[in-house]
Amino acid sequence: APLQLRELVNCRWAEEVTQQLDTLQLCSLTKHEENEKDKCENHHEKLSVFCWTCKKCICHQCALWGGMHGGHTFKPLAEIYEQHVTKVNEEVGKLRRRLMELISLVQEVVR
C-alpha cells in the first residue's frame, strides 16, 4: 500500500536513547565506592560471590559458612559482571544496527 509522508510518526525517543547510550560510553568505568548496599547485610563484607541458586550477590562468608546457601552453585561476581556487560554491549550493537536501518527506511520514504 502506498505510504504518505503525513502518515509517518516522528520517533523522538530513538534519538534520546542513542544520546543516552553515547553518554554511557563516554563515562569511564570506575570502581564503585564501597557503601552499605555493596556489603553483606549479615557480615558487612564486600559482596564478591553470586549464588546461582538464589540469584543474588553474597559475600564469601555467606558462601562458605552462612548455612543458607549450603549445596548452592556459586560464581565469582566479577565473572557474572563481565557476562552481563558483554550481553548489554551485544544488545546495544543490535539496537544501533536497527536504528540505522530505520533511519535508512525513513530517508527512503522521504525520497
N, C-alpha and C positions, 0 to 999 in steps of 0.2 A: 504494500500500500504506500502511496506517496506520503512523504513526511513534510510538513510545512514548518518553517522556522519558528512561527508563533507557537507551535505545539511543543517546542523544546523547553525544558526547565533548567534554570541555572543551578548548578550543584556547588554552592559555596562551601559546603563542608569539606569537599575534596581538597580545596586549596588550603583550608585551615589545618587539615590532617597532615598534609605534606610539609607545611611550615613547622608544625609541632615536631614532626619526625626529624627535620633538619636541625631544629633546636636541640633535640635529644642527642643527635650525632655530634654536635659541636661541644656538648658537655663532656668533659673527660671523666672517665670512671675513677672515682676516688674511694678510698676505704671509708665506710660509714663510721662515724664516731660511735664508740661503744656506749649505748644508752640502755635504759631499762628494757625496752622492747626487744633488744638484741641479746638479752640474757635470760637464762632459765629462771622460771618462777620459783622453782624449788631450791636450786643450788646457787643461783645468782652467778653462774658461769656463762661464758660465751657460748652461743648456740653453734655447734660445729658438726652435727650429725643430722641426717634426715632419716626418719623412720618411715619406710615404705608402707608398713602395715597400718600405721596410724595416720599417715600422710601429714606429718608435722615435723618441725625442727625441734631438736632436743640437744642437750649438752652431752658430753661424753660420760659424765657421771650417771645420767639417766639411762644411757645405753648400756653401761656396764653393771650398775648396781641398783638402778631405780626400781626393779621389780615389776613395774607396769609394762615394760617392753620386753619381757622375757620371751625368747623364741621368735622375736620380730626380725625383719630384714632391714639392714641399715646401709646407707651410702654416705660418703663424705659430702657435706653441704656444698663445698666448692665444686665438686663434680656435678651435682644437681644444678647448681647455678649456671655453670658453663653450658649444660644441655639446654636450659631454658633460654639463655642468651642466643645460642645457635638457632633455636626454634623461632624466637622472635625475629631475629635477623632474616631468616628464610621467609617468614610471613611478610615482613616489611618489603623485601625484594619482590614478592608476588604482588603486593599492593601497588608498588611503584610501576611494575610492568602493566598492571591492569589500568592504572591511571593514565599511563602513556597511550595505551590502546584506546581508552575512552576519549582522550584529548584528540587523538587522530581521527576517531569516528566523528566527533563534533565538528572538527575542521572540514572533514569531507562533506558533512551535511550542510555546513555553511556555504561551501563552494557550490 
